[in-house]
Amino acid sequence: MGLSQAANLGVTKTMANPAGGAEPGSGTGESVKSSGCGCGEAMPGETSVAGSVWEPRDASGKVVPNRKLPLEATPIMRPRRLRTTPAMRRLVAETRWQPRQLVMPVFVRDGIDAPVEIPSMPGQYQHTPESLAELGRRAADAGIGGMIVFGVPRDGDKDFTGSPAWDPAGIQNRGLEALAKAVGDDLVIMADNCLDETTTHGHCGPLRQDGTVDNDWAVSCYAATAVSQARAGARVVAPSGMMDGQVGAIRAALDEAGFTDVAIMAYSAKYASGLFGPFRDAVGCSLQGDRRAYQQDPANRREGRREALLDLDEGADIVMVKPASFYLDVLADVAAESPVPVAAYQVSGEYSMIEAAAARGWIDRARVIDESLTSIVRAGADIVLTYYALEVAEGLA
């Protein structure tokens, strides 16, 4: 900042003549507006004149006392040294993430012949098996870690138990097959394992007469679904229904069917969150009531740790916290104790909030995306499920 640019910042400096007299035309000393920092020093970009005396002044021209600290109070440690330049900040950054840590959630829908944008999730689409395969190839080329597939069946195919989930001809399994053929092992193919997309009532399992989910019946359905997903090409199955004993039952079923190498990524700490709204639009779920009787209470922190430990005891290969941003404390707790990789899901509501604010110019979109992913990894996530996976990976390529 030059002297002329500093004209209205309210601090002056008195320029003394190097020979001892006043500067020509200045009387006893010409007052020139300076940078207003109040520190009695030239600001970066200003040139000090030999012999000049710097006197910070307020708006009325009155000299302000020099605010330099006495020697004994001068900071010994100055952490700002490590924040001085972008290169320095990159060098000392404590948290780093790479595209290989990211998993992209994708939707494959029955009965469409071209991708359909999801209204509440701008930029995200319901895919055909063919367009999903093309997207998978693009994701593999970008270097992301994996894709997790959700199926969206026709309404007329849904039933009370959710049988399209384990039907080999169901849309999710067809999508998995198409994706597996397209990418092979260049991408880790994951399958969400639940029944909310395939039941007529939108719950995560068959209902009892009183309207509550029958836990053990649901678990047997998950086990059958996991085997069908493994046959379709999934290398990881991800039970998300929050039924007690689901991980152990799925592990036993996979092993019995010969899929001992198929891993389980458990939605261990899945909270009954208001952030799932756009997702239900994406999968066409018509939920009757809510899921508070089986998903976790947002008020509970210790319970998230307990659920993760139970899943580990049942054989989970990866444990997950969902949602991510509002539950970073739970994520940190789980990461501190887990002997296996920890995942976190940046859910649809987190995505849509960023998109809505960015569309209105309220936030810097790219900066907030990066900050959000960094915060999740900083809290302890080894794997992040995010709808931004492909975008950020291609941006870093």
Secondary structure as UniProt FT lines:
FT   TURN            3..8
FT   STRAND          12..16
FT   TURN            18..19
FT   TURN            24..25
FT   TURN            27..28
FT   STRAND          30..33
FT   TURN            44..45
FT   TURN            50..51
FT   TURN            59..60
FT   HELIX           71..73
FT   HELIX           79..83
FT   HELIX           86..92
FT   HELIX           99..101
FT   STRAND          102..109
FT   TURN            110..111
FT   STRAND          116..117
FT   TURN            119..120
FT   TURN            122..123
FT   STRAND          125..127
FT   HELIX           129..142
FT   STRAND          146..152
FT   HELIX           155..157
FT   HELIX           163..165
FT   TURN            168..169
FT   HELIX           171..183
FT   TURN            184..185
FT   STRAND          188..193
FT   TURN            196..198
FT   TURN            209..210
FT   HELIX           215..232
FT   STRAND          236..239
FT   TURN            244..245
FT   HELIX           246..256
FT   TURN            257..258
FT   TURN            260..261
FT   STRAND          263..271
FT   HELIX           274..276
FT   HELIX           277..283
FT   TURN            292..294
FT   TURN            298..299
FT   HELIX           302..314
FT   STRAND          318..322
FT   HELIX           325..327
FT   HELIX           328..337
FT   STRAND          342..345
FT   HELIX           348..359
FT   TURN            360..361
FT   HELIX           365..378
FT   TURN            379..380
FT   STRAND          383..385
FT   TURN            387..388
FT   HELIX           389..396
//
